[in-house]
Amino acid sequence: MTCKERILSDDYFDIIVDFSLGAVNTRYDLCAVNVENRYNIIYWNRNQLSDPSDYFYDYRSVPKLYGLMQQEFDPTSLLESGIIQVQREPLELTGRGCVIVFIDTGIDYTSALFRNPDGSSRILAIWDQTIQTGTPPEGFFYGSEYRREEINRALASETPYEIVPSVDEIGHGTDLAAVAAGGRGAVGSGAEAESIITGDFLGAAPEADIVVVKLKESKQYLRDFYLVPEGVPAYEETDIMLGVRYGDGFARAFRRPVVFCIGLGTGYGDHAGSSALPEYLNSVAVKRSRAVVVCGGNEGNAAHHYQGSLNNRGTVGDNREAVEIRVGQNAKGFLLELWGSVPDVFAISVRSPGGETIPPIRLGLEEVNTYGFIYERTRISVAGILVEPASGEELVTLRVEAPTPGIWTFYVEAAGEIHNGTFHMWLPITQFLNTEVYFLQPTPYITLTEPAMAANAISVSTYNAVNDSFYIASGRGFSRTGAIKPDFAAPGVNVSVPGGSRTGSSLAAAITAGAVAQFMQWAVVDGNNPVVESLEIRNYFIRGARRSFDMTYPNREWGYGTLNVAGVFDALVGV
């Protein structure tokens, strides 16, 4: 089979590795794609594995699934963020000369929002991973790439989709692009064009160029493993990583900076930024003329995080904590992750709503055990990794399939002497559950979704710019290891998009990405700081953030304050 066929086939597992493939490639017939230096993606025939279940519990190698973070023109969000103020004279920062890369559900390229005043497109390219009839980008094996010349030809045609068939069926990517880079004064037709010409809609960086990666849906075998409900959008970590690699190719050091906007998130991972995607984003963010903006997710009030603590009390058998999870009717199932801290070792036992139990499980090195129940159809597979390679911490993963409705109790106990005693448990993001599944005694903190913990990325939580209130569903910090995330909060409640308004952390990321493009124009395009990169920009924005006198910063909700681009320039001149 060709690489393209393997990448798209459900008979081939996607495997993420962080080592050179020289010797492996010599021995096996592999399709392997290098992401950037450290990471390679291998597409391996599942029939060549002696036990396919071994693959699913090699935690670092299995792509995580990411979901979307979005649940009359009102300029409040842009005004409160100091964005409109710097669009005006004397700075006139509109994202000119910058590129914003959206890795999402695609874009409505026919919209007048994404055109120049002469009607030509501001979209440099679309890599549609879902269309296999065109030519893939150079260096990639799948999908179809459409460059600006083709897009302009399509716009001039009465049947544009016969030339460029890429469509954003969901609309999520279009909304993010509109908020970050939607423009006015473009030539179009109909009511939409009229509203733009009269100034009814304006994004943060209306003159920025745009690059779009439309992600393909996850393979079915991963959806089945993660127990994702049918019809729910789910995207593979590997495809997102390759999308970032593609977008990075549009950067020109010291001349054309690139801002990445990531409006997706996942509840899987150590919540300390050690997974493959956050690590890769870190490596991109430290490049000159690059910036990475990621959303913090909408899991703050979902009751999907539990933090517990054991201490040296009683005997080992008595030193345990009961963690209760409420499961609704007809649940498909869920993955539950437990993360410990070195040098503690934990064991786990389970009690079903009907009273059946699984005795304490002390797992060995990458060991997997599957349990059934006599009176219930639930099956639980438990995988243990004493030292998870990326984080160095203990990880126990429980895959609970067809759980009986009611209260499930997971007893966490020490499997030896306790030193720290703290452990964390996370359920999947809300979209990946088909019914209510939540902890009865949750903690709302450390609920930022990955990749918001990427150290060098700009990570934002969400607030309501109309009344300055924190969005109740917004993810909250800090990281599991205490690193300060989010960096600051941005508007994400009832944000204006074409045709209405949307709420969610992805909108906060889009507004921030547009604001970063404004700053990139000033720094790189206008020559004020041509070698700036993500970490510096983050700290400029932290210095300019708006802060309240009655709060202590940084804090778990607001980070270092709220987004204020005008404040960045005030800080630069010492105002």
NUMARDREN-276891 format. One record per atom (N, C-alpha, C): x, y, z. Coordinates in steps of 0.001 Angstrom, whole numbers, plus 500000, padded with zeros to 6 digits. Atoms other than C-alpha are relative to their C-alpha. Layout:
XYZ/...
end
This chain:
500839498798500000/500000500000500000/500877501256500000/499284498736499983/501073503587499443/499882500641501381/500086499275498733/501721505958502347/498626500642500159/501311499354499935/498517507814501513/498932499011500422/501000501014499670/496478504614501684/500134499561501455/499794500404498598/498024503655505022/499536501087500966/500402498892499129/497451507090506515/498483500049500150/501454499892499989/493767506950505596/499294498731500438/500633501286499722/493124503253506282/499815499759501493/500269500359498614/491510502114509510/500752498737500412/499223501198499700/493685498990509268/501418500327500439/498663499589499595/496779501015510131/499920500907501220/499931499203498788/497520502340513588/500935501192499787/499111498843499957/498984505834513971/500832499905501279/499103500149498857/502014505653516256/500937501205500042/499094498870499813/503897508689517622/501249499510500718/498740500382499360/507580508046518386/500911501220500051/499091498865499834/510305510397519561/501450499564499872/498633500453500243/513383508664518175/500212499840498497/499660500170501408/515189508187514869/499508498657499502/500578501221500556/513715505576512551/500962499263499070/499066500599500945/516894504605510686/500008498488500014/499918501459499900/517228501038511951/498641499344499801/501341500566500128/513475500453512124/499575499974498537/500388499936501409/512944501576508528/500717498940499164/499239501005500732/515640499197507359/499382498625500166/500516501338499690/513974496201509000/498568499804499551/501417500121500300/510318496949508296/499620500898498823/500573499188501065/508316498258505366/499014500970500645/500807499059499244/506966501407507012/499685501237499182/500266498626500410/505258504616506120/500265500852501236/499634499162498862/506848507203508394/500100501442499546/499975498571500304/506428510982508448/500675500717501154/499332499215498972/508818513234510320/499248501304500207/500679498745499700/507099516111512080/501031501117500087/498896499052499920/510208518008513114/501036499443500956/498868500489499225/513461516502514297/499595498883500963/500231500981498943/512254514761517453/498899499007499679/501176500866500115/508859513375516478/499844499413498600/500361500696501225/508000510811513818/498639499332500204/501284500701499970/504579509362512980/500118498790499093/499933501259500747/504486505714511893/498579499495499796/501298500613500298/501506504068510212/500249498501499842/499621501398499839/501686500397511218/498788499095499810/501072500958500241/499579497508509987/499615499320501311/500443500541498709/497494496453512978/500072498472500023/499921501461500062/497585492814511761/501398499478500290/498632500413499698/501347492766512345/500328500065501480/499801499977498556/500900493308516065/499468498705500591/500425501274499410/500737490112518095/498750500171500845/501191499699499196/498184491712520428/499699501488499837/500292498586500237/496600494963519191/499711500794501261/500300499255498780/495532495836522731/501262500575500623/498753499455499475/499208496358523569/500221501419499489/499821498670500591/499190499358521240/499244501058500789/500836499000499364/496359501129523012/500535500438501359/499521499641498671/498161501080526320/501472500395500012/498708499331500088/501501502330525040/499688501481499927/500668498704499898/500276505701526220/500646501088499145/499332498905500684/502898507967524696/499856499895498484/500046500215501446/502449506442521226/498621500198499400/501372499939500520/498665506660520915/499565501454499845/500469498619500172/497346509912519389/498792500279500887/501167499577499241/494995511725521712/498985500627499049/501050499390500807/491684512931520347/499643501365500574/500317498622499631/490869516637520387/498611500358499495/501327499538500379/487446518260520307/499955501502499869/500180498572500215/486117521706519405/499638500691501306/500207499265498757/486056524357522122/499103501216499789/500939498893500240/483021526466521078/498597499572500398/501376500314499652/479692526117522498/499090501069499264/499741498654500333/474211542182515731/501420500303500434/498598499944499629/477917543306515661/500166500799501279/499718499351498736/478957544121519179/501512500104500139/498545499863499947/482505545559519313/500574499923501406/499542499957498616/482721545192523100/501246499156500217/498863500893499773/485120542239523016/501299500601499481/498794499410500575/487578544042520735/500378501292500707/499707498767499275/487254547348522576/500622499710501362/499497500337498680/487787545773525999/501400499391499935/498688500611500167/490837543966524618/501031500988499471/499065498996500493/492420547198523384/500387499796498553/499666500347501383/492341545877519813/499607501110499036/500451498943500901/490276548545518075/500839501266500187/499212498804499735/492316551250519772/501297500024499191/498723500006500731/495546550112518083/499806499773498501/500273500027501443/493830549564514720/500008501418499420/500098498612500442/493506553343514548/501384500644499958/498760499230499970/496174555968514019/500397500262501450/498888500006500941/498975556343514849/500579498616499693/499366501313500192/499820552618515147/499462499281498761/500649500643501147/497329551322512549/500417498537499862/499611501414499974/497930547688513508/498809499142499600/501096500794500561/495716545481511356/500447498594499615/499476501314500377/497889542373511015/500660499991498640/499402499923501335/499331543613507720/501365499314499962/498731500701500159/502148541352506525/500135498747500828/499950501187499135/501358538644509090/499130498883499426/500785501173500393/499958535140508583/499413499370501254/500638500735498903/497430533525510926/499595498631499468/500277501377500411/497180529739510680/498897499435500891/501122500601499272/493887528119511676/499982498507499710/500017501459500128/493982524365512294/498698499541500636/501351500120499465/490320523528512622/499109499264499001/500993500682500839/487214522606510615/499924500556498589/500009499426501330/488056524618507509/499569501451500022/500391498597500103/486831527990506264/499051500154498805/500845499628501137/484120529457504045/500791501005499166/499100499124500745/486577530833501525/499248500953499079/500773499102500866/483761532426499492/499526501251500740/500495498869499228/482897534824502332/500783501267499676/499362498701500233/483607538501501659/500884500418501166/499168499677498838/485144538626505153/501477499734499761/498615500430500186/488299537015503825/500552500441498645/499551499486501284/488790539099500702/500627501388500155/499438498653500105/490825542153499790/498964500938499387/500964499056500596/489073545344498644/499730499758498525/500230500272501414/489539544234495034/499283498678499747/500737501249500135/487690540989495717/500858498754500014/499110501172499951/490760538719495711/500077499455501425/500004500671498697/491254536275498562/501222500371500833/498877499852499062/493393536895501631/500504498648500490/499593501347499591/493710533130502059/501168499558499119/498819500440500741/497200532025501052/499855498561499535/500106501419500354/496361528327501085/499011499310500930/500833500914499208/493947525665502299/500549498592499799/499686501436500073/495165522169503120/498796499274500574/501188500736499582/491977520118503232/500375498530500114/499591501386499759/492897516796504815/498904499004499644/501130500906500239/489450515382504011/499797499690498526/500191500190501442/489685515645500200/501224499304499425/498877500798500502/491812513005498469/500113500031498480/499996499980501464/491144513898494821/500998500995499427/499046499003500473/493590516804494608/501430499617500343/498578500218499736/497331517178495124/500332500395501426/499609499639498636/498680517041498692/501101501062499980/498877499065499922/501106519732499861/501325499255499822/498687500617500174/504744519056499049/500515499507501349/499500500594498762/506207516708501661/498947499319500838/501095500658499294/502803515374502740/499367498980499050/500481501116500805/500977512274501551/498498499991499764/501455500106500089/497272512984501927/499358501374499997/500725498750500077/494613515615501535/500271500717498689/499845499188501207/494476518341498889/500318501434500392/499602498626499731/496134521741498829/499456500916498901/500509498998500937/494552524798497231/500675501329500326/499293498744499816/496733527870496811/499124501186499573/500804498799500217/495548531453496470/499592500157498540/500350499872501413/495659531359492668/498752499200499664/501187500829500243/493154528506492617/498774500578500694/501131499435499256/491000530149495270/499450501214499266/500470498833500756/490866533381493266/499273499588498725/500677500500501202/489967531420490149/498606499490500353/501301500500499552/487159529734492113/499046501158500302/500846498857499655/485886533094493402/499470500713498762/500432499351501240/485680534381489848/499023499149499200/500864500925500719/483644531363488785/498592500012500570/501374500144499516/479883530875489003/499808498705500768/500047501283499279/480595527375490356/501326499799500731/498689500026499337/483468527940492803/500380498641500571/499671501257499332/483183524557494531/500384498894499013/499482500941500982/483915522751491288/501506500166499827/498564499717500108/487366524355491381/500697499750501334/499475500216498638/488024524432495148/498850499439500831/501170500619499353/485639521929496779/500031500005501523/499882499995498540/486701522651500377/498858500788500639/501163499398499341/483712523413502632/500136499816501511/500049500095498539/483472524157506358/498571499660500413/501365500442499694/480380522094507160/499572500378501413/500327499733498599/480569522774510903/499947501497500280/499977498550499821/481446526471510770/500931500492501084/499144499610498881/483792526451513764/501241500736499513/498789499362500515/486917527275511751/499711501349499379/500388498726500604/485110530021509823/499776501058501071/500245499053498913/483979531645513062/501314500502500601/498722499583499409/487520531660514481/500742500938499057/499311499151500972/488955533101511277/499346501375499912/500707498719500057/486266535815511221/500352500881501189/499695499244498785/486943536857514811/501443500492499986/498584499631499980/490723536866514381/500381500895498836/499477499350501202/491065538140510810/498930500422499008/501038499557500905/487678539019509318/500173501469499655/499767498623500432/487810542235507278/498746500675499494/501105499252500586/485532544949506055/500546500813498821/499582499271501184/485586546944502848/500296499086498838/499764500948501073/485893543756500802/498846500049499012/501027500064501025/484017543337497573/499292498665500092/500744501249499962/481263540772497695/498639500224499390/501342499845500527/477625540319496946/499000499706501102/501069500315499074/474387540288498861/500119500738501318/500100499315498712/473589541279502422/501299499937500778/498769500129499225/476864539958503840/501000501072499589/499058499000500477/478979542211501628/499574501392500441/500490498688499601/476783545208502415/500300500268501463/499751499809498573/477160544641506157/501467500270500259/498572499788499811/480935544508505796/500385501406499543/499664498690500545/481139547635503640/499569501107500950/500481498977499073/479116549596506160/500636499878501373/499239500087498762/481429548457508929/499321499234501099/500715500735498967/479109546053510735/500799498839500577/499203501099499452/481812543413511194/501472500276499752/498570499799500119/485512543624511836/500711499075500972/499192500840499147/488011541106513165/501182500766500568/498886499334499331/491099541857515214/501112500389499036/498902499749500947/493598541642512321/499458499897498580/500738500126501257/491554542417509188/500858500038498741/499129500017501169/494585542693506899/501013498862500043/499084501148499928/496389539524507964/499668499008498897/500228501114500906/496864536748505448/499613498775500818/500585501148499301/495261533414506292/500476498702499365/499724501372500427/496351529783506070/499065499088500777/501012500858499379/493798527063506781/500391498536499840/499896501459500036/494225523403507678/498658499449500452/501245500672499622/490937521518507596/500341498582500400/499628501302499452/491437518491509808/499044498910499539/500853501149500283/490166515089508792/499512499401501313/500541500674498815/488005513171511228/500913498843500411/499201501107499484/489702510603513439/499600498674499360/500299501365500438/489950507011512294/499038499344500992/501022500627499185/487197504780513593/500579499209501164/499462500830498916/489478502531515631/500352500844501216/499711499126498867/490557505500517755/498717500502500653/501295499602499429/486981506703518164/499437498880500860/500502501144499230/486065503204519328/500780499843501302/499188500164498797/488969503041521745/499658501059501046/500293498916499071/488213506431523268/498507500111500319/501436500063499718/484460505623523262/499303501321499685/500586498723500414/483590508857521430/498637499739499365/501339500201500584/479847509128520613/499991500273498498/500131499813501441/478814508912516982/499595501448499685/500365498667500461/478593512210515135/500715501144500673/499272498943499290/480840514127517547/501340500225499313/498708499753500636/483793515836515827/501163499638500925/498821500400499234/487085514312516997/501185499954499045/498849499833500889/490520515027515562/501250499438500651/498820500690499489/493780513133515901/501155500959500247/498811499231499658/496836514574517558/500996500026498851/499041500077501099/498930513402514604/499645500973498882/500418499093501064/496871515369512063/500195501458500397/499778498633499522/497077518505514214/501485500346499928/498556499770500049/500863518155514508/500460500254498569/499625499800501397/501196517822510747/499439501321499470/500550498703500376/498905520838510331/500893501142500454/499071498981499497/501274522887512491/501260500027499138/498823500058500866/504217521670510435/499740500674498661/500371499381501270/502417522732507257/499954501527500139/500113498556499806/501580526195508614/501335500667500240/498691499434499694/505132526708509802/500781500313498724/499306499775501263/506270526562506186/499704501355499373/500347498702500562/504640529949505526/500724501150500684/499247498957499303/506929531822507898/501227500401499188/498752499503500565/509736533981506587/500651500840501079/499353499335498868/512105534963509343/500301501460499676/499761498563500053/512326538720509913/499099500740499007/500828499322501002/509707539415507203/498522499660500121/501414500370499944/506494537417507435/499769499072501185/500217500821498799/505609536224510938/498742499161499899/501127500927499999/503194533368511594/499460499855501413/500698500213498733/500636533114514395/499104498781499833/500839501199500034/499031529730515085/498845500169500978/501187499941499145/495485529653516457/499454498588500166/500466501351499689/494515526377518164/498747500114500862/501275499919499282/490835526284519139/499443498640500356/500399501363499639/490768522594520092/500608499639501351/499465500410498709/491363520785523347/499640498566500328/500263501359499542/491448517448525115/500200499920501511/499834500239498572/491105516185528680/501036498936500299/498998501031499810/493689513455528123/501380500636500178/498653499493499802/497305513884529161/500262500353501450/499594499788498606/499239514781532292/499692501401500504/500338498624499623/498019518426532329/501214500754500529/498765499283499692/501604519554532584/500783500278498723/499371499672501275/502394519887528881/501031499023499508/498975500979500381/504380516667528452/499628499160498793/500425500809501138/502358515138525601/500658500499498714/499306499714501250/503528515140522001/499613501361499417/500410498743500616/501436518074520709/500499501213500785/499447498843499276/502285520528523551/501513500128499853/498545499944500149/505958519575523281/500377500528498622/499707499521501349/505910520146519530/499682501488499867/500332498581500028/504139523485519938/501071500830500695/498897499302499327/506887524474522376/501163500235499046/498854499886500904/509516523804519736/499729500997498880/500363499022501031/507631525910517173/499979501408500589/500177498679499393/506910528759519582/501311500711500283/498724499355499703/510597529379520331/500722500464498738/499396499493501230/511357530068516664/499705501485499847/500206498577500239/511776533663515663/498838500215499025/501144499620500833/508753535334514069/498871498977500055/501101500946499807/506410532635515407/499306500308501324/500747499945498745/503706532670518052/498912498949499945/501022501038499903/501338529954519226/498989500421501058/501082499644499072/497972530779520820/499065498804500136/500863501161499768/495901528010522425/498919500364501014/501117499733499090/492547528008524189/500118499124501246/499947500720498732/492010526815527746/498860499032500223/501077500964499871/488877524773527128/498833500509500822/501258499644499335/485383524816528622/499624498966501056/500237501092499053/485762522199531351/499988500435501461/499880499522498620/485878524417534447/498880499574500915/501135500396499149/482403523519535703/499406498666499578/500513501285500487/482061520089534069/500126498887501028/499777501008498954/483098518215537251/500748498788499456/499227501081500627/485622516187535266/501413499889500539/498683500113499378/488636516666537536/499828499750501499/499997500300498563/489288515190540969/501439500053500490/498680499986499369/492262515940543186/499894499404501389/500028500677498713/492931513651546115/501360499999500662/498742500041499261/495567513192548768/499943498912501061/499850501016498972/496671510266550879/501131500415500933/498882499745499089/498893510422553945/500306498734500769/499580501190499269/500624507993556254/499120499772501214/500907500280498890/497616507053558338/499615498524499970/500419501395499910/496841503556559502/500900499071499208/499260500974500784/497943500495557608/499870500326498527/500062499760501440/498521500375553879/498596499757499476/501338500322500481/495146498764553344/498966501031500384/500963498995499567/493353501521555294/500265501369499381/499604498708500532/495182504355553569/499456500143498581/500612499904501307/492741504923550745/498944501092499983/500983498940500182/490348507492549327/498953499530499001/501099500404500873/486932506849547776/499655501141499053/500307499008501028/486344508703544508/498723499542499298/501297500401500536/482708508635543382/499710500720498683/500356499462501308/481550509119539791/498546499652499708/501397500198500373/477924509581538782/499921499758498501/500142500371501405/477060507865535493/498511499962499656/501382499940500420/473820508563533650/499575498780499199/500574501113500749/471591506280531609/500662499856498629/499559500338501356/472838504542528462/501363500575499637/498655499493500272/476421505706528810/500771499011499126/499161500840500849/478663504405526041/501243499561500742/498806500308499229/481630504539528373/500901501211500079/499074498895499832/484605506677529275/501383499477500375/498649500260499532/488337506715529844/500264500868501215/499663499295498774/489472507690533310/501506499881500213/498554500014499787/493092508694533902/500327500424501420/499466499642498688/494846508731537274/501486500275499849/498590499625500037/498174510562537543/500506500193501418/499360499845498705/500403510207540590/501270500819499870/498754499244499989/503647511873541583/501114499135500580/498830500724499511/507103510388542067/500304500443501430/499789501440500191/507959508489544241/498813499139500426/501150500759499520/504436507468545329/499555498968498964/500574501041500854/502839504305543959/498584499739500499/501395500140499630/499075503861543887/499415498698499453/500817501126500460/496702500927543596/498554500483499941/501383499558500172/493053501154542595/499061498800500012/501042501021499999/489931499094543239/498690500679499605/501224499448500568/486395499506541896/498785499332500625/501287500524499551/482871499116543237/498916500517499066/501053499620500932/479950499093540802/498760500465500764/501243499599499326/476507500610541556/499245498814500587/500684501180499488/475240497042542071/500731499314501129/499273500552498868/477851496296544708/501102499019499640/498895500877500383/480213494097542689/501308500776500056/498724499325499786/483879494837543263/501120499372499185/498719500450500528/487245494586541623/501017500273501093/499058499811498893/489954494049544260/501122500953499620/498917499051500284/492902496440544575/500958499475498934/499145500364501124/494998496411541421/501304500768500145/498659499387500005/498700497057541724/500673499526498728/499554500390501323/499893497092538149/501515500067499864/498581499997500296/503343496244536922/500309500906498829/499538499159501079/505275497834534095/499154499777498750/500828500039501196/502828498610531245/499156498724499920/500845501191499916/500528495808532372/498544500383499768/501406499757500282/496899495550531201/499170498842500539/500935501014499517/494062493692532966/498577500427499641/501397499723500348/490420493434531842/499095499209500929/500898500610499029/487568492697534242/498556500116499515/501434499992500265/483921491785533772/499244499841501309/500846500127498814/481006491629536205/498942498934499738/500958501093500134/478562488819536858/498615500538499665/501371499509500161/475367490877537083/499914501272499153/499997498775500801/476383493833534922/500835499757498742/499306500227501267/477547494065531320/501247500857499845/498843499113500050/480259496595532112/501301499205499925/498638500526500050/483842495776531168/500961501139500297/499006498992499634/486771497639532682/501388499456499689/498602500341500279/490294497490531264/500875501001500736/499126499158499184/493004498834533542/501425499838499499/498615500009500470/496438499779532225/500837500844500942/499128499283499086/499298500837534440/501368500249499399/498635499644500398/502514502651533620/500655500630501219/499378499509498775/504733503072536665/500776501288499746/499274498787500386/506919505645534883/499591500335498568/500429499578501335/505108507282531971/501145500805499379/498736499452500511/508008508241529656/500043501513499852/499953498564500266/507024511815528781/500033500821501283/500104499225498765/506193512988532319/500851499449501133/499272500653498916/508075510478534478/499128499614501174/500910500276498883/504964510033536661/499251498686499780/500832501189500129/502737507042537386/498678500366499333/501276499808500683/499704506726535138/499208498701500050/500925501125500063/496738504395535553/498818500448499136/501111499698500896/494159504387532745/498936498922500127/501118500934499906/490737502794533189/499044500271498841/500956499887501101/488605502173530100/498721499291500446/501251500525499449/485036501713531365/498978499957498872/500877500191501145/482779500291528664/498605499579500457/501401500277499680/478949500277528934/499756499969501507/500168499992498545/478877501341532603/498525500017500411/501335499990499412/475760500630534625/499714501389500580/500299498685499419/473986503888535586/500003499938501524/499943499934498548/474457505009539149/501337500549500466/498770499492499395/477354505760541475/501081498922499941/498824500863500036/480674504098540661/501030500559500976/499007499569499022/483309504196543389/501353499407499646/498628500406500291/487024504070542623/500832500298501241/499205499847498789/489161503458545700/501479500096499619/498576499789500268/492665504889545399/500738499817501314/499253500253498776/495145503597547938/501494499915499716/498546500070500128/498862503595548591/500424498551499846/499434501339500183/500800500592547358/501373499929500667/498729499944499288/503651501396549725/500034501263500844/499845498800499187/505003504282551753/499596501240499201/500436498768500650/503445507667550965/500994501118500295/499087498869499842/505690510670550385/499254501310499727/500779498813500348/503615513283548579/498515499745500234/501377500430499783/500251511504548464/498972500601499076/500957499340500878/498636513779545882/499823499218498705/500283500614501291/496927512266542856/498879500784499327/501025499319500785/494709513609540077/499310498991499101/500763500841500923/491961511981538036/499215500919499066/500735499217500989/490449513320534814/499100499111499168/500929500605500949/487424512331532760/500153500697498650/499897499354501311/487122513120529023/499262501333499959/500734498752500197/485924516496527752/498523499683499760/501451500199500038/482145516939527734/499518499430498674/500466500459501314/481768516403523968/500221498510499790/499664501403500206/483289512931524237/499203499069500907/500891500806499165/480572511720526614/498581500129499452/501355499929500559/477075510807525430/498923500164501065/500939499759498905/475464511265528850/500789500566501170/499299499400498874/476279512757532235/500941498983500653/498981500763499284/479477511386533770/500839501039500735/499270498952499279/481016513454536548/500339499531501418/499609500261498619/482776513357539912/499005500672500944/500917499408499024/480520513929542897/500684501062500855/499255498998499236/483260515908544676/501182500493499163/498933499582500916/485221517561541876/500746501227500512/499347498712499810/487704520404541912/500004500714498658/500062499274501274/487314523145539292/501367500437499488/498682499541500398/491034523824539189/500764498914499238/499212500866500883/493637522295536854/499059499353498974/500978500468500990/490873522016534273/500245500610498620/499622499580501345/492598523749531376/500217498756499158/499783501139500895/492539521384528418/501376500124499348/498775499953500784/495715520397526635/499648500415498575/498598499735499683/497648521826524841/500246501312500738/499841498715499323/497103524889527077/501169500021500971/498875500042499072/499918523692529360/501349500130499294/498734499833500723/502532524106526604/500704501247500527/499324498935499256/505120526244528383/500228501256499167/499641498847500817/506042528500525461/498843500578499205/501173499501500700/502555528914524018/499311501074500832/500833499019499316/500208531763524883/498654499341500268/501203500737499611/497348530125526799/499021500956500670/500969499042499486/494136531971527565/498782499304500586/501310500381499472/491112531451529775/498963500965499411/501100499300500669/487727533018528979/499204500837500992/500876499188499155/485700535894530395/498987500741499133/501063499251500665/482641537989529520/500370501487500017/499537498625500068/483740541410528275/498899501010500312/501095499067499746/480280542932528777/499935500383501471/500113499711498563/480264542616532578/501258499651500782/498711500320499369/483901541613533280/499916498818500954/500113501189499151/482792538300534809/500739498828499362/499307501186500495/484763535087534513/498971499008499474/500916500961500618/483092532562532204/500001498715500835/500081501095499038/481851529777534479/500553498687499463/499522501260500570/482767526981532058/501475500037499635/498604499886500424/486255528283531354/500918499100500815/498978500755499296/489165526044532198/500783500899500940/499255499261498982/491166527081535242/501357499335500218/498655500508499747/494831526689536166/500169499531501436/498783499933500801/497389526071537241/500240498641499347/499701501339500506/499157523098535670/500092499017501162/499900501015498940/499388519815537574/501275500163500814/498726499827499302/502978520690538484/500163501406500557/499954498667499412/502146524261539527/500474501096499079/499598498961500942/503295526100536393/498838500961499767/501023498973500123/501436529363535817/499353499942498626/500876499992501163/498726528823533220/498584500169500526/499824499284501263/496614530498531873/500903501217500164/499197498786499962/498729533515530949/499125501210500279/500974498948499739/495710535819530892/498657499547499442/501345500313500492/491995535837530083/499668500898498813/500444499232501167/490397536984526815/498497499822499838/501456500119500182/486773537626525806/499630498763499188/500454501184500716/484910534507524730/498521499713500197/501428500175499734/481267534999525732/499197500922499076/500841499241500939/478698536068523108/500846500877499074/499129499285500930/481444537066520709/499339500035498626/500641499850501304/480151538403517398/500729499191498933/499520500724501169/480584536113514407/498993500267498886/500967499770501076/478961536320510964/498678499281500276/501307500607499832/475263535736511471/499556499830501433/500431500167498620/475172535859515268/501148500142500974/498935499964499000/477368535221518274/500261498581500493/499601501312499484/479236532290519819/500707500193501328/499332499994498706/480628531413523211/500933498803500091/499079501107499794/483630529306524115/501437500476500020/498598499608499858/487331529349524815/500694500130498660/499381499864501312/488142528932521124/499866501425499480/500167498606500410/486744532440520541/501013500888500711/498973499252499263/489049533774523255/501364499826499353/498722500249500678/491983532131521467/500061500764498684/500020499318501293/490907533624518122/500223501502500173/499794498576499744/490675537159519524/501455500263500358/498605499835499596/494093536708521116/500942499817498821/499152500217501173/495590535341517894/500009501238499111/500052498765500769/494377538447516054/500801501105500659/499236498988499266/495843540648518785/501505499765499863/498575500325500158/499173538829518531/500467500363498596/499636499591501365/499148539402514746/500195501508499926/499799498553499946/498726543112515456/501390500337500552/498696499739499390/501766543049517711/501128499545499075/498995500501500940/503704540961515177/500227501000498862/499834498982501038/503040543624512545/500932501099500504/499177498942499423/504523546278514812/501445499540500197/498668500479499642/507462544114515880/500814499570498780/499238500620501089/508451542197512735/499837500766498687/500248499371501302/506790543772509690/500476501449499997/499582498597499924/507392547365510839/501413500169500544/498583499962499669/510875546456512062/500365500440501401/499680499552498652/510634547332515756/500662498928500860/499347501111499290/511699543879517007/499921498775499100/500161501031501038/512272541551514016/500238498570500479/499674501364499568/513460538571516087/499114499534501142/500891500346498898/510540538394518509/499430498595499812/500644501314500056/509039534985519372/498979499880501126/501212500163499196/506169533537521388/500204500346501470/499780499773498574/507698533682524865/500107501486500301/499888498559499806/508620537356524506/498641500676499856/501320499397500227/505198538226523113/499098499747501192/500814500321498822/503519536417525992/500310500959501146/499626499137498885/505477538502528477/499671501471499729/500486498657500334/504744541744526613/498519500114500328/501448499954499771/501042540877526785/499672499908501489/500213500060498549/501296539979530469/500242501376500620/499713498664499459/502854543381531169/498877500983499674/501059499084500393/500061545095529282/498617499622500468/501327500486499606/497214543057530767/499338500938501003/500787499190499073/494453544853532619/499792499207501285/500121500702498715/494410543974536322/499121500793500971/500877499391499009/491998544624539167/500749500141501327/499302499744498744/493182546112542451/499578499047501117/500479500861498921/491120543637544494/500337498529499766/499582501380500263/492793540489543094/501506499879500143/498580500325499966/496140538814543555/500357499256498722/499585500609501265/498002537844540390/501394499392500148/500937500729500872/498712535420538929/499014499186500818/500948500889499343/495604533466539840/499483498975499004/500368501174500794/493998530295538572/498973500310498908/501015499654500991/491159531972536680/500545500972498953/499658498884500868/492608535158535220/501461500017499570/498580499922500296/496289534351535011/500558501310500508/499432498713499618/497976537763534979/499069501169499676/500931498923500288/494852539730534040/499205499725498741/500786500154501227/492801540358530890/500738500642498823/499354499548501222/493956540906527326/499767501494499768/500095498566500274/494724544554526554/501169500400499107/498916499697500935/496763545238523407/500455501439500147/499611498605499807/496675548993523929/500890500139501227/499186499969498793/498104548353527387/501430499555499761/498639500430500341/501097546591525825/500820501199499553/499258498846500513/502078549774524014/500114501100501049/499859499078498865/501353551881527081/501186499600500862/498878500492499196/503806549651528959/501339500289499317/498761499762500743/506404550088526200/500474501448500121/499616498589499909/506311553880526508/499976500511501437/499952499635498597/506035553838530280/498809500776500502/501207499295499556/502476555164530557/499429499335501249/
end
